[in-house]
């Protein structure tokens, strides 16, 4: 099969399009012929600094396609069904083996490209806002990087729950594109100070919850934007500046900083049921998946570079 692989960490240029052996399908797995690959934020981080499971390494968390083989011990799935899948790596390829507990059936009529972009972004957003963030109607929430796939999912979910949504983006143009998904206030981080704007919008009270996937200076701003008993749910380090932040203001307001990794709970009944519900809600038109651009799998390096240029609004796909 063809795959986008690399032999060492680095920028997008380390990715190359090569022939690699087809994966075998163990008894407890399913083999999927991929039709759409959703490039997750963690994929670019792992390419840059993550551990290589093998050499060459195939990066990638999330992709959707058609089942072409089912292991003898697997129940509930059959050859020919369409599924959207997650895993620790391996999505940037034509074929992928996954555990059935990290695969969800794609509803009839749903575009496979849409299905490919649901589990991690929407599951992460829901987990951060409600299971751990305890967001309630009437509360204010700060969603950092609202133009990201997680950000766009979180804006929709928070607005639907009755929260006041404040979001950030790196330009006025990107803020304008995300506004229609439910953000009440937008902060252009290229020319505005996030904390000052949050305090102005909330009349000095701060937010009940902040969702941050950037780390670094963004995480510091999230902490400083909290109100009394406010919480930050932290999901990543896309800013690549690490997590060295001053947490002294947490004590001043009985505030909390919560680190979350959805992948650690992906196979649990709770998360599996949550993602199944979210897929169904997208299928009914209650939530919207935002797709920005498509690249052929052979242009994975260009796709990663485009994502890191911070031009995208929503998810970027690779098509095998």
C-alpha positions as CSV (number, residue, x, y, z in Angstrom):
1,X,0.0,0.0,0.0
2,X,0.9,3.7,-0.3
3,X,1.5,5.7,2.9
4,X,2.9,9.1,4.0
5,X,5.8,8.1,6.2
6,X,8.8,9.6,8.0
7,X,12.0,8.3,9.5
8,X,12.7,11.2,12.0
9,X,10.9,14.0,13.6
10,X,10.8,17.4,12.0
11,X,8.8,19.8,9.9
12,X,6.3,18.8,7.2
13,X,9.2,18.1,4.8
14,X,10.1,14.9,6.6
15,X,7.0,13.3,5.2
16,X,7.5,11.2,2.1
17,X,5.0,9.2,0.0
18,X,6.2,5.5,-0.2
19,X,5.2,1.9,-0.7
20,X,5.0,0.0,2.6
21,X,3.8,-3.5,3.4
22,X,0.0,-4.0,3.7
23,X,-1.0,-4.5,7.3
24,X,-2.3,-7.9,8.4
25,X,-5.6,-8.3,10.3
26,X,-5.3,-10.1,13.6
27,X,-8.3,-12.0,15.0
28,X,-9.4,-9.2,17.2
29,X,-9.1,-6.3,14.7
30,X,-10.7,-5.0,11.5
31,X,-8.9,-3.9,8.4
32,X,-10.2,-0.8,6.7
33,X,-9.6,0.6,3.2
34,X,-9.4,4.3,3.9
35,X,-11.4,6.8,1.9
36,X,-10.8,10.0,3.9
37,X,-8.1,10.9,6.5
38,X,-8.7,13.7,9.0
39,X,-5.4,15.4,10.0
40,X,-5.7,16.0,13.7
41,X,-3.7,18.7,15.6
42,X,-1.9,15.9,17.4
43,X,-0.7,14.5,14.1
44,X,1.4,17.5,13.4
45,X,2.7,17.6,16.9
46,X,3.6,13.9,16.8
47,X,5.3,14.4,13.5
48,X,7.4,17.2,15.0
49,X,8.2,15.8,18.5
50,X,6.4,12.5,19.1
51,X,7.8,9.0,19.5
52,X,8.1,6.9,16.3
53,X,6.4,3.5,16.8
54,X,8.5,2.1,13.9
55,X,10.7,3.2,11.0
56,X,9.3,4.2,8.7
57,X,6.5,5.6,10.9
58,X,2.9,6.3,9.7
59,X,1.4,9.1,11.8
60,X,-2.3,9.8,12.3
61,X,-5.2,9.4,14.7
62,X,-8.3,9.4,12.6
63,X,-9.7,8.2,9.3
64,X,-12.8,6.6,7.7
65,X,-13.4,4.1,5.0
66,X,-14.8,0.6,4.2
67,X,-14.1,-2.6,6.1
68,X,-12.4,-5.1,3.9
69,X,-11.6,-7.8,6.5
70,X,-12.9,-8.7,9.9
71,X,-10.9,-10.7,12.5
72,X,-12.5,-14.0,13.6
73,X,-13.0,-12.8,17.2
74,X,-14.7,-9.6,16.2
75,X,-18.5,-9.2,16.5
76,X,-20.7,-6.3,15.5
77,X,-18.9,-5.5,12.3
78,X,-18.9,-7.0,8.8
79,X,-17.1,-6.7,5.5
80,X,-18.4,-3.8,3.4
81,X,-19.6,-1.6,6.2
82,X,-18.4,2.0,6.4
83,X,-16.7,3.1,9.6
84,X,-14.9,6.0,11.1
85,X,-11.9,5.1,13.2
86,X,-9.3,6.3,15.7
87,X,-6.0,5.0,16.9
88,X,-2.6,6.0,18.2
89,X,-1.1,6.1,14.7
90,X,-1.5,4.7,11.2
91,X,-4.1,6.9,9.5
92,X,-1.9,8.5,6.8
93,X,-2.2,5.4,4.6
94,X,-4.4,3.5,2.1
95,X,-5.1,0.7,4.6
96,X,-5.5,0.7,8.4
97,X,-6.0,-2.0,11.1
98,X,-8.0,-0.9,14.1
99,X,-9.5,-2.3,17.3
100,X,-13.3,-2.6,16.9
101,X,-13.7,-0.5,20.1
102,X,-12.3,2.5,18.2
103,X,-14.5,2.2,15.2
104,X,-18.1,3.5,14.7
105,X,-20.5,2.7,11.9
106,X,-21.2,5.6,9.5
107,X,-24.9,6.3,9.1
108,X,-26.4,5.7,5.6
109,X,-26.3,8.9,3.6
110,X,-23.5,10.5,5.6
111,X,-20.5,11.7,3.5
112,X,-17.5,9.6,4.4
113,X,-15.4,12.8,4.5
114,X,-17.7,14.3,7.1
115,X,-17.6,11.0,9.1
116,X,-13.8,11.0,9.1
117,X,-13.7,14.3,11.0
118,X,-16.2,13.6,13.9
119,X,-14.9,11.3,16.7
120,X,-11.8,13.1,18.0
121,X,-12.8,16.8,17.5
122,X,-16.4,16.4,18.7
123,X,-15.6,13.8,21.4
124,X,-12.8,16.0,22.8
125,X,-15.0,19.1,22.8
126,X,-17.9,17.3,24.6
127,X,-15.5,15.8,27.1
128,X,-13.9,19.1,27.9
129,X,-17.0,21.1,28.1
130,X,-19.3,18.8,30.0
131,X,-17.8,15.6,31.5
132,X,-14.8,17.5,33.0
133,X,-15.6,21.2,32.5
134,X,-19.1,20.9,34.0
135,X,-20.4,23.7,31.8
136,X,-23.9,24.9,32.6
137,X,-26.4,27.1,30.8
138,X,-25.8,30.8,31.5
139,X,-22.1,30.4,32.2
140,X,-19.3,32.0,30.1
141,X,-16.8,29.8,28.3
142,X,-13.5,30.8,26.5
143,X,-12.7,28.6,23.6
144,X,-9.2,29.1,22.4
145,X,-8.5,28.7,18.7
146,X,-12.1,28.7,17.6
147,X,-11.2,28.1,14.0
148,X,-9.8,24.6,14.8
149,X,-11.9,21.5,14.4
150,X,-12.1,21.1,18.2
151,X,-12.8,24.8,18.6
152,X,-15.7,24.8,16.0
153,X,-17.2,21.7,17.6
154,X,-16.9,23.3,21.1
155,X,-18.5,26.5,20.0
156,X,-21.5,24.7,18.6
157,X,-21.9,22.4,21.7
158,X,-21.4,25.2,24.2
159,X,-23.9,27.5,22.4
160,X,-26.5,24.7,22.2
161,X,-26.1,24.2,26.0
162,X,-27.0,27.8,26.6
163,X,-23.5,29.2,27.5
164,X,-22.1,32.5,26.5
165,X,-19.3,31.7,24.0
166,X,-16.1,33.7,23.7
167,X,-13.5,32.5,21.2
168,X,-10.1,33.5,19.9
169,X,-8.5,33.3,16.4
170,X,-5.4,34.5,14.8
171,X,-7.0,37.0,12.5
172,X,-10.2,39.0,12.0
173,X,-10.9,37.0,8.8
174,X,-10.9,33.7,10.7
175,X,-13.1,35.1,13.4
176,X,-15.6,36.2,10.8
177,X,-15.8,32.7,9.4
178,X,-16.4,31.1,12.8
179,X,-18.9,33.6,14.1
180,X,-21.9,31.9,12.4
181,X,-21.4,28.7,14.4
182,X,-22.5,30.4,17.6
183,X,-19.7,32.5,19.1
184,X,-21.1,35.5,20.9
185,X,-17.7,37.3,21.1
186,X,-14.5,37.0,19.1
187,X,-11.0,38.0,20.1
188,X,-8.4,38.6,17.4
189,X,-5.1,37.5,19.1
190,X,-3.0,39.2,16.4
191,X,-4.1,42.6,17.8
192,X,-6.0,42.1,21.0
193,X,-5.0,40.9,24.5
194,X,-7.1,37.8,25.3
195,X,-7.2,38.4,29.1
196,X,-8.1,42.1,28.8
197,X,-10.9,41.3,26.3
198,X,-12.3,38.5,28.4
199,X,-12.5,40.7,31.4
200,X,-14.0,43.5,29.4
201,X,-16.7,41.2,28.0
202,X,-17.5,39.6,31.4
203,X,-17.3,42.9,33.3
204,X,-14.3,41.7,35.3
205,X,-15.9,38.4,36.4
206,X,-13.9,36.1,34.1
207,X,-15.1,32.8,32.6
208,X,-16.4,29.7,34.2
209,X,-14.5,27.5,31.8
210,X,-11.7,27.8,29.3
211,X,-10.8,25.1,26.7
212,X,-7.1,25.3,25.6
213,X,-5.3,23.1,23.1
214,X,-2.3,25.4,22.5
215,X,-0.3,25.4,25.7
216,X,2.4,28.1,26.2
217,X,1.2,31.7,26.3
218,X,-2.3,30.7,25.3
219,X,-2.6,28.4,28.4
220,X,-1.4,31.2,30.6
221,X,-4.0,33.5,29.2
222,X,-6.7,30.9,29.7
223,X,-5.7,30.6,33.4
224,X,-5.7,34.3,33.9
225,X,-9.2,34.6,32.2
226,X,-10.9,32.4,34.8
227,X,-13.5,33.6,37.3
228,X,-14.3,32.2,40.7
229,X,-14.0,28.4,40.8
230,X,-13.2,28.5,37.0
231,X,-11.7,25.6,35.2
232,X,-9.3,25.2,32.3
233,X,-9.5,21.9,30.3
234,X,-6.1,21.5,28.6
235,X,-5.9,19.1,25.6
236,X,-2.6,19.8,23.9
237,X,0.5,21.8,23.0
238,X,0.1,23.0,19.4
239,X,1.9,26.2,20.3
240,X,5.0,23.9,20.9
241,X,6.1,26.3,23.7
242,X,5.6,23.7,26.4
243,X,3.5,24.2,29.5
244,X,5.7,26.4,31.7
245,X,3.0,28.7,33.2
246,X,2.4,30.6,36.4
247,X,-0.4,28.8,38.3
248,X,-0.5,31.1,41.3
249,X,-3.8,32.6,40.3
250,X,-5.5,29.2,40.6
251,X,-5.4,29.4,44.4
252,X,-6.7,33.0,44.4
253,X,-10.1,31.9,43.1
254,X,-10.4,28.2,43.9
255,X,-9.7,27.5,40.3
256,X,-8.7,24.2,38.5
257,X,-6.4,23.2,35.7
258,X,-7.4,19.8,34.2
259,X,-5.3,18.0,31.6
260,X,-7.3,15.7,29.3
261,X,-6.4,13.0,26.8
262,X,-9.5,11.6,25.1
263,X,-7.5,8.7,23.7
264,X,-6.9,7.4,27.2
265,X,-10.7,6.8,27.5
266,X,-11.6,6.2,23.8
267,X,-12.4,2.5,24.4
268,X,-14.6,3.1,27.5
269,X,-18.4,2.6,27.2
270,X,-19.0,6.3,28.1
271,X,-16.8,7.7,25.4
272,X,-17.9,5.2,22.8
273,X,-21.6,6.1,23.5
274,X,-20.8,9.9,23.5
275,X,-19.1,9.6,20.1
276,X,-22.0,7.5,18.7
277,X,-24.4,10.1,19.9
278,X,-22.4,12.9,18.3
279,X,-22.2,11.1,15.0
280,X,-26.0,10.7,15.0
281,X,-26.4,14.4,15.8
282,X,-24.3,15.3,12.8
283,X,-26.3,13.0,10.6
284,X,-29.5,14.7,11.7
285,X,-28.1,18.1,10.9
286,X,-28.0,19.3,14.6
287,X,-24.2,19.8,14.5
288,X,-22.0,20.8,11.6
289,X,-18.6,19.4,10.6
290,X,-16.5,22.1,8.9
291,X,-14.1,20.9,6.2
292,X,-11.5,23.4,5.0
293,X,-9.5,21.7,2.2
294,X,-8.6,18.4,0.7
295,X,-5.1,17.1,-0.4
296,X,-4.2,13.8,-2.0
297,X,-2.4,11.5,0.4
298,X,0.7,11.9,-1.8
299,X,0.7,15.6,-0.8
300,X,0.7,15.0,3.0
301,X,3.7,17.2,3.5
302,X,1.9,20.1,1.8
303,X,-1.2,19.5,3.9
304,X,0.7,19.5,7.1
305,X,2.5,22.8,6.1
306,X,-0.9,24.3,5.2
307,X,-2.3,23.4,8.7
308,X,0.8,24.9,10.4
309,X,0.4,28.1,8.4
310,X,-2.8,28.7,10.5
311,X,-4.9,29.5,7.5
312,X,-7.4,26.6,7.9
313,X,-10.9,27.0,9.4
314,X,-12.0,23.5,10.3
315,X,-10.5,20.2,9.4
316,X,-8.1,19.4,6.5
317,X,-8.4,16.0,4.8
318,X,-6.1,13.7,3.0
319,X,-7.7,11.5,0.2
320,X,-5.9,8.2,-0.6
